[in-house]
Amino acid sequence: MSDPATFQACTFRALRTRDVGNVRQVEGTMRWRLAPELPMPGYMTTWDGYGYKTAFNILTNQTIQAFSYTDVTNNQINMIAAPAEAIEAGNALGPQDGYKWVAFVCPAPGARPPRAFTSLPQDDHTVDFTVKVTLAWQNPDPEVMGVATRLRNGLFAAGCMKLLWAIPPAPYTAP
């Protein structure tokens, strides 16, 4: 994802937040704009084969218990916590007082089905993925998390897509 000609933009939209016990569950959509010359939907198989990883810049007293994508069988692809990737993301993207970096990588391609995606009817090079994140600390206020994502086999320092996730307090359901 260091190639801006391929991965042109990414956004996050929270669909639902709910508090269950002492955790906050967030479900949302990551929307990607891909280069118009890519062969779609075939490129999605190529992208999934490369693998992907995501780093979150979260409050120091917060923990991400789980992060997942919905797969083509409507189950979850549970991302794997990757402390070394979090260190690399922090070195590449910088520290921030009161925050820490945590990172997750996808399981190897043979160990998981592909991610489910939806193409926008008006633009087949814009795709949505459903993601879920479970936070072990319930912020009573809206919060914004810095997020960086890229292909699994590269360094964040070599390029990544940076975005902000706005997380509304629970309960929330998008209109």
N, C-alpha and C positions, 0 to 999 in steps of 0.2 A: 504494500500500500504506500510505498514511497514514490510511486509513479503517478503524479497528478494528471497525466494524460489518460490513465486508466481509471483511477478512483478520483472522481472530480469533486464530490462533496458527500457529507454524511450528516444526518440530523438524528435526534432522539426525541420521541414523544411519549410521555407517560400516559398509559391507558388506564391503569388502576394502581392504587396503593391501598393496602390494608394492614392493620396490626393484628398479629396473632401471637398471643402470649407476649413475650418480650422481644419479638422480631417484627420488622417491617418488610412486607413482601411488595415488590414493585414489578409490574408487568408493563412493557412498553414496546415500541417499534423503533428499530434502527432503519432509517431510509437512506439508501445509497444511490448516488447518480454515477453511472458508469459511462465510459466513452462510447459515443454513438457508433463507432466503427467496429466494436466488439460483436462477435456472432452470438446472438441471444436466442434461446436460453442456454445454448451450449457452453458459453463462458462460465456459467454458474458451476458446472461440473469441474472445470479447470480451477476456478477459485477455491472450491471446496477441497480439491486435491492438494493445493498448496498449504492449506491450514491457515489458522488465524489466531491472534492473541489480542488481549485487551488489558490495559492498565488503568486503574482508577486512582485519582488523587482524592482521598477521603480524610475526614477529620481524624485526628490522632486517637480519639477515644471510640472510634467506630470500627466495626469489623464487617467484612462481607463474608457471610457464611456460605453463600452459593451464588453462582452465576451460570446461566444456561441459555441456549438457543432452542427453539422448537425445531424438531427434525421432521422429515417427510412422512413419518409414521405418527405424527402428533405426540411424540414423547419428547423428553428433554435431553439435549446433549449437555451433560454436566461438564463445564469447563474445569480444568485442573489448576489449583493454586500453584503459582510459580514464583517463589521468593527471589530467585536469581533474576528473573525477568523484571520484577518490581525494582530491584536495585539498578538494573540497567536503565529502566524507564526514568527513575529518579535522577540518575547521573546525566541522562540525555536531556531531560525536560526541566530539571531543576527542583530544588527543595522549596517548601513553603512553610513558614511558621504555623504550627498547629495542625499540620496535615502530614499524611504519609502516603506512599505509593504502595498499592497491592496490584498483583497481576495474575491473569489466568490465561492458559493456553488450551486449545481444543485437543481432544484425544486424537491419536493417529487416524488417518482416513479409513483404514481397514477396520478400525475398532468402533466406528460410528456410522450411522446413516448420514446422508447429506442434510444440510439445513433446508427447512421449508422456506420458500420465498414466494412473494406475490409481486408480479409486475404491474405497474400502474397501467390502466387501459390506454391512457393518452400518451404513454412514453414507456416502451418496453425496455429501456435502458435505465429505468429507475425501479429499484426493487426494495421491498420491505421484508425485514426479518423480525420475528417476535422474540424478545429476550425477557428473561426474568432474573431479578437480583434479590437476594435476601440479606437485609441489613440487621445486624445484631444490636443496633442502637436506634431507638426511635426518636428522631429529632422532632420536637414539637413545632418547629418552624419549617417553612419551605427551605430546601437546600439545593445547592448547585454543586455537582461533582465534576471535576475535570476528568476527561477520559481521553485516552490515546489508543488507537487500534491500528493493526498492520498485519501483513502476512506473517505466519508463524516463524519462518526460518530467517527473518531479518532482524536487524537491530533497530530499536526506536531511534537511535542516533542517526541512522541512515535515512530516516523519513517515516512519518506516520500521519494518520488522519487524526487531528485534534478536534474535540468538540466538548460541549458542556451538556450535562444531563441535569435538567430541572426536575427535582423530585418534590411533588406536593405532599403536605402532611396527609395522613390517613384520617378518615376514609376519603378516597377520591376515585371517581370514575369519569373519564373523559366524556365530554358531550358528543 
